[in-house]
Amino acid sequence: MKLVPTSDAKVSNLPLDNFIKEGVSQSNRVVEEVMSSLFNTLSENCERPADFKLASGAKCWIKKFHPPQKNSDGEWMYGFDVKFEEGEALSHLEFSVKCSGWERVLVAPTTK
């Protein structure tokens, strides 16, 4: 089976590298803002009812750890702890959150 190219009149060249750079730039601008908003929803302490319980019945609190900042690879990250009630084998777990990717919608131009 031989592939036949479409007519040049029906295909527009898309500068993909510029399109991707623009998407990365837009992503970088909003990642910090989104992470700051998410981080600010977390509590500074555990002086409140537990956020959830494990299957064992252990009470757990989610607490701020480190605010959004760029790591050595230039990726935005923030951290939170899950603190366990006293008497448990572990006192807490530490989590680091980063943006795992972004998508860009390729919208075909419309005619009116």
N, C-alpha and C positions, 0 to 999 in steps of 0.2 A: 504494500500500500504506500503510495507516494503522497506526501503532504504538499499541499498547494498553498502558498502564502496568500493572505487576503490582500485586497487592494490597498495601496498606500493611502488612498482617499478615505478609507473607512477606519484606519488605525491612527491614533494620535500617539506620538512618542511621549512617554512619561519620564521625566528626569527622576528616576527612582532614588538615586542617591540624595538629591535635594529634598525629595518627599520624605525620606527616612530621617534626614537631619532635622527637618522642620518638626517631625513628630517627636523626636528625642528632645528637642528644645522645648516644645510645649509640655512634654511629660515632666521634664526637670523643673519647670516653673510651678507646676501644681503639686508635685510629690511632697515637697516640704510643707505646703499649706495643708494638704490632706493629712499628713502624718501629725502635724501639730494639732489639728482638730481632734484626731483620734487619741493622741497622747493626753490632751487636756480633758478628755472624758474620764480618764483614770484617776483614782483617788491617791492622795499623798500618804495616807496612813490606813491602818486597819481598825480604827475605832468606830466600827459600824457593824451591822449584821453581816454575816458571811455572804459572799457573792454566790457561792455554790457549795455543794457537798459532794464528796467522792462516794463511790459505791460502798466504801468501808464506813461511811458516816463522818469522815474527817471534814471539818469545816475549812474553807479556803477563801482567801481574799486576794483580789487583784490590786496591785500597787505599782505606782510609777517607779521606774528604775533610772533610765537615762533618757533625756529629751532627744528629739530628732537632731541628728548631726550627720555629716558626710564621713564615711569610713575612708580607709586608705585607697580604696578603689574608686572613690568618688560617688558611691551609692549612699542615698539617704537611709538611715536606720534609726530606730528607737527601741527602747527596752522596757519590759515590765517584769515584775516578779509575781509569782503565785505563792503567797505565804500560807503555811499550814498552821493549824492551831497548835499550841504548845503541847508537848507530849508525843508528837508524831516522830517517826524515825527521821524524816527530813524536815528542815525548818522552812525551806522554800525552793522553788525552781526559778531559773532565770530564762527569759525569752528575749530574743532579738527579732525585730520585725523589719523587713525591707520590702520595697516594691518589687514584685517578681516580673513585671513586664507591663506592656501597654499595647493597645491596638489602635489602629487608625482605620476609619471607615473610608473605603474607596467609593466615592459617590460619582455616578455618571452625570455629566452635565445635562440639564434639562432645557428644553426649548419651549418657548411660550407662543 
